[in-house]
Amino acid sequence: MITLGIIGATGYTGVELYRLASQHPDIRIDFATSEQYHGQPLRHIFPHIDPNYDIVLQSSSEIADTSTDVVCFCTPDGIAMAQAPQFLERGTRVVDISPDFRFDTPEVYTTWYKRPHTSSSLLKSTVYGIPELNRDRIRDARLVGNPGCYPTSVVLGLAPLLEERLIDPQQIIVDAKSGVTGAGRGLKLQNLFVEVNDSIAAYNVGHSHRHVGEIEQELAKLGGVQPFVVFSPHLVPMNRGILSTMYVRLTSDLSSDELMTLYTQRYKDESFIRVSHSCMPATRFVSRTNYCDVRIDRVEGTNQAIVTSAIDNLVKGAAGQALQNINVMYRLDEGTGLM
């Protein structure tokens, strides 16, 4: 039985991970933390939690000396880099769902998150946690940086094209739309119902969103060339889900059918990637699942193609992918607890 600790269990990602892991046949949740609600049962905060799988929340100080097999950080940036080293020293493996361990160098992290990285010595041994790309390295990793939600949808959407050098990496435009849970559970004026309802709005457009650095870093590994991504995220009035539409310039004369065949072959052995042949990917088809639905269409008469990718931002974009990574780390079937 794998023992699991969840740091930050009362955010949207934390409680989603708890929901999934509590029903995993090979995992026992040893502790779940909350600085705001410690001492209270989790179901007092989230009444949908099954009383049979409830747990009393603890503070970080209360679990400082606790030993467990793996710990997941579902926290804002800055916390995992401060606390992960002490768990690693005790032999605990770490899956960081925050952004602290997604970058290869402290300089790139600082560029996008505007703070120094206090555990930069760990970055070289960290594995970026997309199993469909890094499965072999994840198996033996002590520290996994779980990808962001937008980057998951974009990187999986573009990987087949970049691996085969079929697009111009300097000509990538991403139009992405996310549900409000992607902004976290903290109170923010722009996320209030009256601000979000019956409206859609872009934010941090161009080359300014924090996830751009992560996206470009991983696309560079796939294509062998530093890309440039124009990124326009949007907030839409729904609870969960991400739809990313990517506009790319082809460097080979391939038809839509040939491109779809490429995607089908690339992902034929991936349980959680579904190539959408009969319809366009949509968030309702992936809601509360660990699936990523992808499709590519060439714009006839041009050298452009459009890739569409849909995920649930809280599952494949966060907690579900973390659990998939744990399955890989402990040599379990990747679908355990997720199908």
C-alpha positions in Angstrom: 0.0 0.0 0.0 1.4 3.4 -1.0 1.1 6.1 1.7 0.3 9.6 0.5 0.3 13.0 2.1 -1.5 16.0 0.5 -0.1 19.5 1.3 -2.8 22.1 0.7 -5.9 19.9 0.6 -8.6 22.6 0.6 -7.8 24.2 -2.7 -9.6 23.0 -5.8 -6.7 20.9 -6.9 -6.1 19.5 -3.4 -9.6 18.4 -2.8 -9.8 16.9 -6.3 -6.6 14.9 -5.6 -8.2 13.8 -2.3 -11.4 12.7 -4.0 -9.4 10.6 -6.6 -6.8 9.2 -4.2 -9.2 8.2 -1.5 -10.8 5.7 -3.9 -7.5 4.4 -5.3 -7.1 0.7 -4.4 -3.4 0.9 -3.8 -3.2 4.3 -1.9 -3.8 5.2 1.7 -3.9 8.9 2.5 -1.9 9.4 5.7 -2.5 13.1 6.1 -3.9 16.2 4.4 -3.0 19.7 5.5 -4.6 23.1 5.6 -3.3 26.1 7.4 -6.7 27.8 7.5 -8.9 24.8 8.5 -6.5 22.5 10.5 -8.3 20.5 13.2 -11.5 20.2 11.1 -12.7 17.2 9.2 -12.3 17.8 5.4 -16.1 17.1 4.8 -16.9 20.1 7.0 -15.3 22.2 4.3 -16.4 20.1 1.3 -19.6 18.2 2.3 -19.4 16.0 -0.8 -16.5 14.1 0.8 -17.8 10.6 1.7 -17.8 10.3 5.5 -16.2 6.8 5.1 -13.1 8.5 3.5 -13.0 11.6 5.7 -9.8 12.9 7.4 -9.0 15.5 10.0 -6.9 18.3 8.5 -3.5 19.1 10.0 -1.2 22.1 9.8 2.2 21.8 8.2 4.0 21.9 11.5 2.0 18.9 12.7 3.3 16.7 10.0 6.8 18.0 9.9 8.3 14.7 11.1 5.8 12.4 9.4 7.1 9.7 7.1 5.1 8.7 4.1 5.9 7.2 0.7 4.9 10.2 -1.5 3.8 13.8 -0.9 1.9 16.0 -3.3 2.1 19.8 -3.0 -1.2 21.5 -4.0 0.0 24.9 -3.0 0.8 28.4 -4.4 4.3 29.0 -5.7 7.0 29.3 -3.1 5.8 26.7 -0.7 7.0 23.5 -2.3 10.5 24.8 -2.8 10.7 25.6 0.9 9.3 22.3 2.2 10.1 19.6 -0.4 13.8 19.2 0.7 12.9 18.0 4.1 10.6 15.3 2.7 13.2 14.2 0.1 15.8 13.9 2.9 13.6 11.5 4.7 13.2 9.3 1.6 9.7 10.6 0.7 9.1 11.1 -3.1 7.5 14.4 -4.1 5.0 15.3 -6.8 4.8 19.1 -6.9 1.5 20.3 -8.5 2.6 23.9 -7.9 4.9 25.6 -10.4 8.0 25.5 -8.2 9.7 22.5 -9.9 8.5 22.8 -13.5 11.5 24.7 -14.8 14.9 23.5 -15.7 16.8 26.5 -14.4 16.3 28.9 -11.5 16.8 31.9 -13.9 13.8 30.9 -16.0 11.7 30.3 -12.9 12.6 33.8 -11.6 11.8 35.4 -15.0 8.2 34.2 -14.9 7.4 34.0 -11.2 9.4 37.1 -10.0 11.0 35.4 -7.0 14.3 33.6 -6.4 14.3 29.8 -6.4 15.4 28.7 -2.9 15.9 25.0 -3.9 17.6 25.4 -7.2 20.0 22.5 -6.6 17.0 20.2 -7.0 16.0 21.4 -10.4 18.5 19.2 -12.4 17.1 16.0 -10.9 13.4 17.0 -11.3 11.4 15.3 -14.0 8.7 17.2 -15.9 5.5 15.1 -15.2 3.8 14.4 -18.5 3.8 10.6 -18.6 3.0 10.4 -22.3 6.4 12.1 -22.9 8.6 11.3 -19.9 7.3 8.0 -18.6 10.7 6.3 -18.4 12.3 9.1 -16.4 9.2 9.5 -14.1 9.5 5.8 -13.0 12.6 6.4 -11.0 12.2 10.0 -10.2 12.3 11.3 -6.6 10.9 14.7 -7.5 8.3 15.3 -10.3 7.2 18.7 -11.4 3.5 18.3 -12.3 2.8 20.4 -15.4 0.4 23.4 -15.4 -3.1 23.0 -16.9 -2.6 25.2 -20.0 0.8 23.7 -20.8 -0.6 20.1 -20.5 -3.2 20.9 -23.2 -0.8 22.7 -25.4 2.2 20.4 -25.2 0.1 17.3 -25.8 -1.6 19.0 -28.6 1.6 20.0 -30.4 4.0 17.1 -29.5 3.4 15.0 -32.6 4.1 17.9 -35.0 7.2 19.1 -33.2 8.7 15.6 -32.8 8.4 15.1 -36.6 9.6 18.7 -37.3 6.4 19.4 -39.3 5.7 23.0 -38.2 7.6 26.3 -37.8 8.2 26.6 -34.1 8.5 30.4 -34.4 4.9 30.6 -35.7 2.7 29.2 -32.9 -0.5 31.0 -31.8 -2.5 29.5 -28.9 -6.0 30.6 -28.0 -7.0 29.0 -24.8 -10.1 29.1 -22.6 -10.4 28.0 -19.0 -13.0 27.4 -16.4 -12.9 29.6 -13.3 -11.4 26.9 -11.0 -8.2 27.4 -12.9 -7.7 30.7 -11.1 -7.7 29.0 -7.6 -10.1 29.1 -4.7 -8.8 32.4 -3.1 -11.1 35.4 -3.2 -10.5 37.6 -6.2 -12.7 40.3 -7.5 -12.4 39.2 -11.1 -13.6 35.7 -10.2 -16.9 36.7 -8.5 -20.1 35.4 -10.0 -21.3 38.8 -11.2 -17.9 39.5 -12.8 -17.7 36.1 -14.7 -21.3 35.2 -15.4 -22.6 35.7 -19.0 -19.2 37.0 -20.2 -15.9 35.9 -21.6 -12.6 37.8 -21.2 -9.0 37.5 -22.3 -6.2 38.2 -19.8 -2.4 38.3 -19.9 -2.4 38.1 -23.6 0.6 37.9 -26.0 3.8 36.7 -24.2 3.0 37.6 -20.6 1.2 34.7 -19.0 3.3 32.7 -16.5 2.6 29.5 -18.4 4.3 30.7 -21.6 7.8 30.0 -20.2 6.8 26.5 -19.3 5.2 25.9 -22.7 8.2 27.2 -24.6 10.6 25.2 -22.5 8.9 21.9 -23.2 8.1 22.6 -26.8 11.9 23.3 -27.3 12.7 19.8 -26.1 10.3 18.3 -28.6 11.3 20.3 -31.6 15.0 20.9 -30.9 14.6 24.7 -31.5 13.6 27.5 -29.2 10.0 28.3 -30.1 8.0 31.5 -29.8 4.4 31.1 -28.6 1.8 33.9 -28.8 -0.6 32.9 -26.0 -4.1 34.3 -25.4 -5.8 32.8 -22.4 -9.5 33.5 -21.7 -11.7 33.0 -18.6 -15.1 31.5 -19.4 -18.1 31.2 -17.1 -17.9 27.5 -16.4 -16.5 25.6 -13.3 -13.8 23.4 -15.0 -12.3 22.6 -18.3 -9.7 23.9 -20.8 -10.0 24.2 -24.6 -6.9 25.2 -26.4 -6.9 26.0 -30.1 -3.5 26.2 -31.6 -2.7 27.8 -35.0 0.5 26.5 -36.6 2.3 26.9 -40.0 3.1 23.5 -41.7 6.5 22.9 -43.2 5.4 19.8 -45.0 2.5 19.3 -47.5 0.3 17.0 -45.5 -3.5 16.6 -45.8 -5.9 16.6 -42.8 -6.2 12.9 -43.1 -2.4 12.4 -43.1 -2.1 14.7 -40.1 -4.8 12.8 -38.2 -3.1 9.5 -39.0 0.1 11.0 -37.5 -1.7 11.8 -34.3 -3.5 8.4 -34.2 -0.2 6.6 -34.5 1.6 8.8 -32.0 -1.0 8.3 -29.3 -2.3 4.8 -30.1 -0.8 3.3 -27.0 -1.8 6.2 -24.7 -4.8 5.4 -22.5 -5.6 9.0 -21.7 -5.1 10.6 -25.1 -8.1 10.3 -27.5 -7.8 11.5 -31.1 -11.2 12.9 -32.0 -12.1 11.7 -35.5 -15.8 12.1 -35.6 -16.2 15.4 -33.7 -14.3 18.4 -32.3 -12.9 18.1 -28.8 -15.1 19.8 -26.2 -14.7 20.3 -22.5 -18.0 18.5 -21.7 -16.5 15.2 -23.1 -13.5 15.3 -20.7 -15.1 16.8 -17.6 -14.1 15.0 -14.4 -11.8 12.6 -16.4 -8.1 12.3 -17.0 -8.5 12.3 -20.8 -7.0 14.7 -23.3 -9.0 14.9 -26.5 -7.0 16.2 -29.5 -7.7 16.8 -33.2 -5.8 18.5 -36.1 -7.3 20.0 -39.2 -5.4 21.6 -42.2 -6.8 24.8 -43.5 -7.3 23.9 -47.2 -5.5 26.1 -49.6 -3.0 27.3 -47.1 0.0 25.9 -45.2 -1.7 26.3 -41.9 -3.3 23.8 -39.5 -5.4 24.1 -36.4 -4.9 21.8 -33.4 -7.7 21.5 -30.8 -7.1 20.1 -27.4 -9.5 19.6 -24.5 -8.8 18.6 -20.9 -10.3 19.0 -17.4 -8.0 21.5 -15.8 -8.4 19.9 -12.3 -7.9 16.3 -13.5 -5.5 15.9 -16.5 -4.4 19.5 -15.9 -3.6 18.9 -12.2 -4.7 16.2 -9.7 -5.4 13.4 -12.2 -2.1 13.8 -13.9 -0.4 13.8 -10.4 -2.1 10.5 -9.6 -1.1 9.2 -13.1 2.5 10.1 -12.2 2.3 8.3 -8.9 1.0 5.2 -10.7 4.0 5.4 -13.0 6.4 5.9 -10.1 5.2 2.8 -8.4 4.9 0.6 -11.5 1.1 0.4 -11.4 -1.3 0.5 -14.3 -1.5 4.2 -15.2 -5.3 4.0 -15.2 -5.6 2.8 -11.6 -8.0 5.0 -9.7 -8.5 7.2 -12.8 -10.7 5.2 -15.2 
